[in-house]
Amino acid sequence: MAKKCIICGDEADLSIKGSSENYCKECAEEHFADTNLLVKVEEEAKKIKDLVEHKAAQELGDEADAPVVPDESEEKPDSE
């Protein structure tokens, strides 16, 4: 899902770091003196994607290392 410019509604290329405000290149140039202070939307999306993939890999790795717990529903032999 592409981010939309909050001013004109076109596809956004830039955003304010740490904010959900996104801008297309033309609107950013009109409203900001220095667009170098804005971050590219695709760079932020890639960082988030990498973080999610890393976290998922960690969780899968943790599950493989987890000890096997016996199923308690199995009957145990009587010890008399």
N, C-alpha and C positions, 0 to 999 in steps of 0.2 A: 504494500500500500504506500503510494507516494505521498510525501508531505506536501501540503499546500501553503502558498504564500498567504499570510494573514491580511495583506492589503488588497491584492488583485485576484487571488484564488488560483493563479497558475502554479505549476510544479515548483516547489521550493528547492533552492540550491544551497542556501545559507541559513544559519540559525544563531541565536544568541546562546552562548555556552551556558548550560544549566537551566535553560528555559525551553518552553514549548513554542516560542515565537519563531516562526520560520518565514523566510523571505526569498523571492526570486531575485536573480542578479540585478535586474533593472530597478526594482523597488528598493533593494538594499543600497544601491548606488545613490538613489534619490534621497534616502532618509538617513544615511550614515556618512559621516565625513571620511571614515577609514573602514572599508569593508574587510581589511586584514584582521580586524578584531573579532570578526564573526567566524564561526567554524562551519566547515562544509558538512551538510547533512549526511552525505554518504560516509564520511569519516566517522561520525558519531554512531551511525548505524552499524558499521563494521566493528567498532569497539564493543558495542552491546552484543553483537552476534558472537564475537570471539569469547566474551565473558560467559555467555550462556553455554557455548560449546565446551569451554574449559570446566565449568561447574558440572555439566552433565557427565563429562569424562571422569571427573573426580568421584561423583556419586556411583558411577558404574564400577569404578575401580574399588571403591569402598565395599560395595556389595560382594565383589569377588573375594575380598580378603576377610569378610565377615565369617565368624564361626558358624558351622551348621548346627542348628538347634533341632534336637529330635522332636518328632511329632508326638505330643502328649496324648493324642487320641488313641494311639496304639496300645494294645493290651500288654501289661507287664506280667511276667510269670509270678505266681504266688510263691512266696518264700516262707515256708512253714517249718 
